[in-house]
Amino acid sequence: MPHSRFSCRRARAASGILIPALFLLAFAAPCEAFAQGQHNRPQFHLISSSFSAGGFIPSRYTCSGENISPMLRWTAALPGTVAFALIVTDPDAPGHTWVHWVAYNLPGGERDLPAAIAKGNQIQTGGVQGMNDFHDVGYGGPCPPPGKPHRYFFTLYALNARLPLRPGATRSQVEQAMKGHILAQTTLMGLYGR
């Protein structure tokens, strides 16, 4: 894909130079097809009405408040999507990247997760939850030590298969099971500090 983009750029740049017409014709169709493919490709984005991208996560979704999961919504994924997986991490945590939420086998036809998903194995709208680094199954909100705000990455994966995992799987188990099945991924980042 990057090679195609590079080739198209070079072809367009070369169009201002006197070169054989056959060279330009050879590049015209592939470049046009590439541009159309990029334009027609479904956009996969994760958003939330609970907080804006790059903005601060309200305290009700953290350990300082109600510690409930935020509402999440996503746009259409690629054709062939069978299931989704969600992993929420804090790479700014002391020692190692902290896992706040793991959910997987969310139905491929779903386009959102309501706020306040109950802790436990099953998600009412479909799918199951994994183990976070608080040693709970379900969502554990931001809870950084006092100081500079941390970044919280909500990453959603569109998969071409359900994962053969029981409820309570860890982030590493989900990531291992997803290998070779990821069609697309999108990330929403929020901030929180105390």
Beta strands, then each sheet from edge to edge (+ up, - down):
strand 1: 46-47
strand 2: 72-74
strand 3: 83-90
strand 4: 98-107
strand 5: 112-113
strand 6: 128-129
strand 7: 150-159
strand 8: 182-192
sheet 1: 1+ 2- 5+
sheet 2: 6+ 4- 3+ 7- 8+
end
